Amino acid sequence: MIIKKEENEIIGSWNFDGRTMIKDENCKRINLLITKHLKKIATDQSGWCTLYKNPNDDRFWELVYLQGEMHGDGPPSLVNISSEKAGICVGYITLHAQHPPPKAQWSRINITGNKFNHDFH
């Protein structure tokens, strides 16, 4: 399974069939990519931020959940991020794995576009 050079994000979706939520083809593709193709680089303590690298073109991909209002934070998405932002992500994960922030549990790093967001719970 290959990610095309012109792809910058793969957005998963769930569809309700009247009884249950059904994963779309992008959800299935994301699962195949993260289990069979992409190389896992780092995961934060909570497991909500996972950084991957595509061995074919060395681009970095972040597994994110863009619909946080849904149960389980919704369907997965893969977002291409710059190597600079990937370094920030890995540095932050490493730093806080060694020295967790007081009175807060790191739950998610979301690096998309030009934003670097983090949520504490």
N, C-alpha and C positions, 0 to 999 in steps of 0.2 A: 504494500500500500504506500503510495507516494503522495507527498504534498506538492502541489504545483507551485512553481516559483511566484506566480502572481497571487497566490492565496496568502492572506494576512490574518484571517480568522476563520474558524470553523465553529459555527454556532449550533448547538444542539437544541432540540425542542421536544416537548412532550405533548401528545394529543390525547384528549379524553374520549374514550369510545362509549361512554355511558356507564361503564362500570369500573374501569381502571385506566391508568395513564400508560400510553404506548410510546416507546422511544422511537424517534424518527431515524432516518438513515444517517444523519450527521452524528447522533449519539452513538450509533453502532460503529460508525467510522472512527470516532474519537476513541472509543474503547479499543478497537483494533490497533490504532496508532500507538496508544500509550502502553499496550501490552506486548505488541509484536515489532514495532518499528522504532519509535523514539527512545532515546537513552535518557533515563531519569538522572537528573543532576542533583536535586535537593528537594526536601520536603520540610515545611516548618513543623513545629511541635504538635500543632493541632491537626495537621494533615490537610488543611484547607488550601494551602499554597504548595503546588508542586511544579517544579521547573524541569523542562525537558529540552533536549538538543536533538535536532534532526541530523543523523549521521551522513545524509546525502549532500546537504548544503551548509551544514554548521549553523543554521539559524536556531534561535532559542524560542521555545514555546511555553507559555504558562497555562496550566489547566486552571480554569476559573469557573465560578458558578454565578452567572450574571443575574439570576432571578432569586435573590436572597429572601424575598417575601414568600416563596414557595416552600413546601415541606422538603427538608434536606437541601435547601438552597437552590432547588430546581435542577434543570438539566445541565450537563457539562458543556463547556466551550473551550476551545484552544485558541489562544491569542498570541500572535508573533510579537516578540519584544526584542528590543535592541540588545546587543551584547553589553552595553553600558548598564542598562536597566537590569539585565540578568545578573550582572556583578553586584549591583545594589541589593537585589533580592537575595542572592546567596550570602552576601556579607551580613545582611540583617538577620537571616535565618541562623547563620553561624554564631553571630554575636549573642542573640537572644537564647540560643540553645545552651550557651555557656553561662550567660547572666540574664535570666528571665526578668522582665520588668516587674517591679513590686506591685502587689495588689491588682494585677491584671493578667489575664490569660490571653496570650497572643492567639487570635483566631483566624486571621486571614490577611494575606498580602495581596493586593489587587493592583497590578501594574498594567494599565491599558492606556493607549494613546499617549498623551503627555502627562498623565496623572499618576501619582504614586500614593495610593490610599492604604490606610491600615485601620482596622477596627479592633477595639479592645472590648471585652465583655467581662 
